[in-house]
Each structure stands twice: as C-alpha cells, then as structure tokens.
Amino acid sequence: MSREVTTDTWRLADIPDQAGRTIVVTGPSVGGLGHATALELARRGARVVLAGRTRAKLDEARDAIEAEVPGADLEEMLVDVSDLSSVRRAAAAAGRLGPIHVLVNNAGVMATPYSRTADGLELQMATNHFGPFLLTGLLLPQLVASEGGRVVAVSSQFHRAARSAPLEDPRDTGRRYSRWPAYARSKLANLLFTHELDRRCRAAEVPVLATAAHPGFAGSHLAANGQYGRTSGGVASILDAAIKAVSQPVAHGAWPTLMAATADLPGGTYCGPGGLGEMSGAPQVVTSRSLAHDEDAQRRLWEISEQVTGVQYP
C-alpha cells in the first residue's frame, strides 16, 4: 500500500554526525549524484567507501572530495556493478572494512542502446538491479554486524512509466528492446527490491532496513552518458548543457538520497523532492506507484534475482 506524503521537509543541516560510521556509495564519479552524496557524508565525518568502475575515476572523486574536506576518511572499492564477477571480487575484498552502516546503491545507467553483459543480461537491468542485488546480499553480514545497517536504492520518477514488473527470463534475447521502457522497468525493480528486502529483514529480525530515494530532475551526466556513451563532444555536449540549464543542481538531487541514508525513517520509506511534480526542492517522504507495492511482484523478482546472481541472502 502507498505511504502518506508528509509535508515535513528535510534539510542538509538535519544530517547527524556520521563519525564512526562506514558508508559505501556506488557510482561516485565527479559530477554525479553519488559524488554529491559521498561529499556530504564525508563532511559529516563518515568513513566513505567510494565504489566505482575504474581506478582513475575513483582517484578523481577522492581528490575532489579531499579538496573540499581536507582529511576526509575515504576508502576505494573497485567494482563494476554490471559485471557479477566484479561484484563478487569487490565484496570479497570488502571484508577488510568491518561493519558497514549504510550501503547506497547509487550507480546506474539510463536509456542505453541495446547491450548484453558478459553474464548475458540486458545492460540496464544488470547495472541498475542485478548487480546491486548481488552486492547487497554479499555485504549483508557486514551490514548486520553494524547492528543497525541500512540499504538505500536510488530509483527514479521513471519507475511510473513501467507498464509491468520485470519478471520475464532476464536472459531472453528475443525480447523487443526499447531503451526508455527498459530503464523504467529497472527503476521499478529498485522499489520492488527495497520493499521485499525490508520485509524479509523484519520477518527474520535482521537489524537492517531498506529505504529508497529519487533525485527529481537533476543536472547529472546520466542522460548524455546513456544516449552517447560520453558527456562531451558534439551532440553529447549539447544534451549535457541543455539538461544542466533546466534542471536543479546535482548537489540538490542528492538530498533525497542523503535523507534516505541518514534520517530516522521506517523501512520502506521513499524520499524525493517536495517541489512541483517532485522535480526539485527540499526532500520529503513521497509515494510510489501501486505496482511498486505488489507483494507478488516483489517476491517473484527476488526469486529471479537469486537465480540470476546465485546469491542466497543469509
């Protein structure tokens, strides 16, 4: 069932001291929502684990954060969430981190051309859902060890455009592909996963809760990357500049994620901008479409995800 929208908004100043807490943020590249999220958490004293695809991007993100937060407590995790083998390697190496208090599954792609990963999965579902599902499952013991862990999924208003839940065989290469509907279904998957994870943790009395957030319309590089595989040069530069001209700053787009990661909220809470159409503004608790609350769809997607990734949540 849907949550009631609250009129109480949240501000950056509401983030409590994060000293002594370890927070993993996937997709922290400079200019993106993950970077803005990691920066604010570092400002509040958290040990932030920057989890990204390339060492060069991670080093760039680290340098940018350290320039604003001298002495920031930062770690790096090399992981490509679209590649299940990469996720397994990263999770195995993450044991050195000890207890993890928050995992922010932020990394994602948007409206990419048709592509299959090395695991035979459509790229958007692999990156936006199956990789994060596997990473969360493998890191769950460390989230439990924090005695109050939290998993945050970054979804999108595009989840409302999904006509159905993604419950078919994910390796069916005969399915007709349209990039935007595929993106919408992957973002619906984020919410289905959040609700099912939270329900399973409560049923098993596991001290981990799951929340979700969406950024509204934020001026990140996501759309240009998805359309052209780059953010500069020719039409990619034009698209990137056009989006930035009409959207809210990336830093503001990260506010709902920060709220979902740090505010005192019940599991299953969905955070988004409180402005007109949830496009911008200070974040608050928002609602998702009814399909995201379909328990049969949540359960079935979970079963499919276990089969695809090979992970069984402890």
C-alpha positions in Angstrom: 0.0 0.0 0.0 1.1 3.6 -0.5 2.7 5.8 2.1 1.0 9.0 3.1 3.0 12.0 1.9 4.3 14.2 4.8 4.7 17.9 4.5 7.7 17.9 6.8 10.8 18.6 4.7 14.4 17.8 5.5 17.5 19.9 5.2 21.2 19.2 5.0 21.6 20.5 8.5 19.5 17.6 9.7 22.2 15.1 8.9 23.6 13.9 12.2 27.2 13.4 13.0 28.5 10.4 11.0 31.8 9.9 12.8 32.5 6.2 13.4 30.2 5.1 10.6 31.2 3.3 7.4 29.1 4.1 4.3 29.6 2.6 0.9 28.5 4.7 -2.1 28.5 3.2 -5.6 28.9 5.4 -8.6 30.8 8.3 -7.0 32.1 9.9 -10.2 32.6 13.6 -10.1 29.6 15.5 -11.4 27.2 12.7 -10.4 24.7 12.2 -7.6 26.9 9.6 -6.0 29.8 12.1 -5.7 27.5 14.7 -4.2 26.2 12.1 -1.7 29.7 11.0 -0.8 30.9 14.5 -0.3 28.2 15.5 2.2 28.7 12.3 4.2 32.4 12.9 4.3 31.7 16.4 5.6 29.8 14.8 8.5 32.7 12.6 9.4 31.8 9.3 7.9 34.3 6.8 6.6 33.1 6.9 3.0 33.9 4.0 0.6 33.9 5.2 -2.9 32.8 2.2 -5.1 33.3 2.7 -8.8 34.4 1.1 -12.1 37.8 2.5 -12.7 40.8 3.5 -10.6 41.1 6.8 -12.5 37.5 7.8 -11.7 37.9 6.8 -8.1 41.1 8.8 -7.7 39.4 11.8 -9.3 36.5 11.5 -6.9 38.8 11.2 -3.9 40.9 14.2 -5.0 37.7 16.3 -5.4 36.3 15.4 -2.0 39.7 15.9 -0.3 39.9 19.4 -1.9 36.7 20.3 -0.1 37.0 18.2 3.0 40.7 18.0 4.0 41.5 14.9 6.0 38.3 13.2 4.8 38.2 9.5 5.7 38.0 7.8 2.3 38.4 4.3 1.0 38.2 3.0 -2.5 36.4 -0.1 -3.8 36.9 -1.1 -7.4 33.6 -2.6 -8.8 31.6 -2.7 -12.0 28.1 -3.4 -10.8 27.1 -4.5 -14.3 29.6 -7.4 -14.0 28.6 -10.1 -11.5 32.2 -11.4 -11.3 33.4 -7.9 -10.5 30.8 -7.6 -7.8 31.9 -10.8 -6.2 35.6 -9.8 -6.2 34.8 -6.4 -4.7 32.6 -7.9 -2.0 35.3 -10.5 -1.1 37.8 -7.7 -0.7 35.4 -5.6 1.4 35.8 -7.8 4.4 38.6 -5.5 5.5 36.1 -2.7 6.0 34.5 -4.4 9.0 30.9 -3.5 9.8 29.1 -1.4 7.2 26.4 1.0 8.4 25.0 2.1 5.1 25.1 0.9 1.5 24.0 3.4 -1.1 23.2 1.6 -4.3 23.5 4.7 -6.5 25.4 3.5 -9.6 23.3 3.2 -12.6 22.8 3.8 -16.4 20.0 5.5 -18.2 18.4 4.6 -21.6 21.5 2.9 -23.1 21.5 1.3 -26.5 20.8 -2.4 -26.5 23.6 -4.4 -25.0 24.2 -7.6 -23.2 26.8 -8.0 -20.4 29.3 -10.8 -20.0 26.6 -12.6 -17.9 24.1 -12.5 -20.7 22.0 -9.8 -19.0 20.5 -6.7 -20.6 22.8 -3.8 -19.5 20.3 -1.6 -17.7 18.8 -4.4 -15.6 22.3 -5.7 -14.9 23.6 -2.4 -13.8 20.5 -0.9 -12.1 19.2 -4.1 -10.3 21.0 -7.4 -10.5 24.5 -6.0 -9.6 23.2 -4.1 -6.6 21.1 -7.1 -5.6 24.2 -9.2 -5.5 26.4 -6.6 -3.8 23.8 -6.1 -1.1 23.5 -9.8 -0.5 27.2 -10.3 -0.2 27.7 -7.3 2.1 24.6 -8.1 4.2 26.7 -9.8 7.0 28.7 -6.6 7.4 25.5 -4.5 7.4 24.1 -6.8 10.1 27.4 -6.5 12.1 26.8 -2.7 12.4 23.7 -3.6 14.4 21.6 -1.0 12.5 22.5 -1.3 8.8 20.7 0.5 6.0 20.4 -0.2 2.3 19.4 2.8 0.1 18.3 2.2 -3.5 18.3 5.2 -5.9 15.3 4.9 -8.1 13.6 7.4 -10.4 10.3 9.0 -11.3 10.6 7.0 -14.5 9.5 3.9 -12.5 6.0 5.3 -13.0 6.3 4.7 -16.8 6.8 0.9 -16.4 3.9 -1.0 -17.8 4.8 -4.2 -16.0 7.3 -5.5 -13.5 10.5 -7.1 -15.0 9.5 -10.7 -14.2 10.4 -12.4 -17.5 13.6 -14.5 -18.1 16.3 -11.8 -18.0 18.5 -13.7 -20.4 15.7 -13.9 -23.1 17.5 -12.3 -26.1 14.4 -12.4 -28.2 12.5 -9.7 -26.2 11.9 -6.5 -28.2 14.1 -3.8 -26.7 13.2 -0.1 -26.2 15.7 1.9 -24.1 13.3 4.1 -22.1 10.8 1.3 -21.2 13.7 -0.8 -20.2 15.1 2.0 -18.0 11.6 2.5 -16.3 11.4 -1.2 -15.5 14.8 -1.3 -14.0 13.9 1.7 -11.7 10.7 -0.1 -10.7 12.9 -3.1 -9.8 14.7 -0.8 -7.4 11.5 -0.2 -5.4 10.3 -3.8 -5.6 13.7 -4.9 -4.2 13.6 -2.3 -1.4 10.2 -3.4 -0.1 11.0 -7.1 -0.3 14.4 -6.7 1.4 12.8 -4.6 4.2 10.0 -7.1 4.7 12.4 -10.1 4.8 14.7 -8.4 7.2 11.8 -7.6 9.6 10.5 -11.2 9.3 13.9 -12.6 10.2 14.5 -10.0 12.9 17.7 -8.9 11.0 18.8 -5.4 12.1 18.9 -3.9 8.6 16.3 -1.7 7.0 15.8 -0.7 3.4 14.8 2.7 2.0 14.8 4.3 -1.4 15.1 7.8 -3.0 14.8 9.6 -6.3 16.6 12.8 -7.3 13.8 14.5 -9.2 15.3 16.3 -12.3 19.0 16.8 -11.5 21.7 18.0 -13.9 23.9 15.0 -13.8 25.7 13.4 -16.8 23.5 10.3 -16.7 21.3 11.1 -19.7 24.2 12.1 -22.0 26.2 9.0 -21.0 23.2 6.8 -21.7 22.5 8.3 -25.1 26.0 8.7 -26.4 28.4 6.9 -24.1 30.1 10.2 -23.2 29.3 13.7 -21.8 31.2 15.9 -24.1 31.8 16.2 -27.8 29.2 17.1 -30.5 25.6 16.4 -29.6 26.6 14.9 -26.2 27.9 18.3 -25.1 24.7 19.9 -26.3 22.4 17.5 -24.4 24.5 17.7 -21.3 24.4 21.5 -21.3 20.7 21.6 -22.1 19.9 19.3 -19.1 22.0 21.4 -16.7 20.3 24.6 -17.9 16.8 23.5 -17.0 17.4 21.2 -14.0 18.3 21.5 -10.4 22.0 21.2 -9.4 23.3 17.7 -8.8 24.0 18.6 -5.2 20.3 19.2 -4.6 19.4 16.0 -6.5 21.5 14.1 -3.8 19.4 15.5 -1.0 16.7 12.7 -1.1 19.4 10.1 -1.0 21.0 11.7 2.0 17.7 11.9 3.7 17.0 8.2 3.0 20.5 7.3 4.2 20.6 9.3 7.5 17.2 10.3 8.7 15.2 8.5 11.3 12.8 6.7 9.0 10.9 3.4 8.9 12.0 0.7 6.4 10.4 1.0 3.0 10.3 4.8 3.1 10.7 6.5 -0.3 12.2 10.0 -0.4 12.1 12.6 -3.2 12.0 16.3 -3.9 9.0 18.1 -2.4 8.5 20.7 -5.2 6.0 20.7 -8.0 5.9 17.3 -9.7 8.7 16.1 -7.4 11.2 17.6 -9.8 13.2 19.7 -7.4 13.1 21.2 -3.9 13.8 20.1 -0.4 13.2 16.3 0.1 10.4 14.7 1.9 8.6 11.3 2.1 6.9 10.6 -1.2 4.8 7.9 -2.7 5.5 5.4 -5.5 3.0 3.9 -7.9 0.9 1.0 -6.7 2.8 -1.6 -8.8 5.9 -1.0 -6.6 3.8 -2.3 -3.7 2.7 -5.5 -5.4 4.0 -8.2 -3.0 3.7 -11.0 -5.5 5.9 -9.0 -8.0 8.3 -8.2 -5.2 8.6 -11.9 -4.2 8.9 -13.1 -7.8 11.6 -10.6 -8.7 13.5 -11.6 -5.6 13.4 -15.3 -6.7 14.5 -14.4 -10.2 17.3 -12.3 -8.8 18.6 -15.1 -6.6 18.6 -17.4 -9.6 20.4 -14.9 -11.8 23.1 -13.9 -9.3 23.5 -17.1 -7.4 23.3 -15.3 -4.0 21.2 -16.5 -1.2 20.7 -13.9 1.5 21.8 -15.2 4.9 
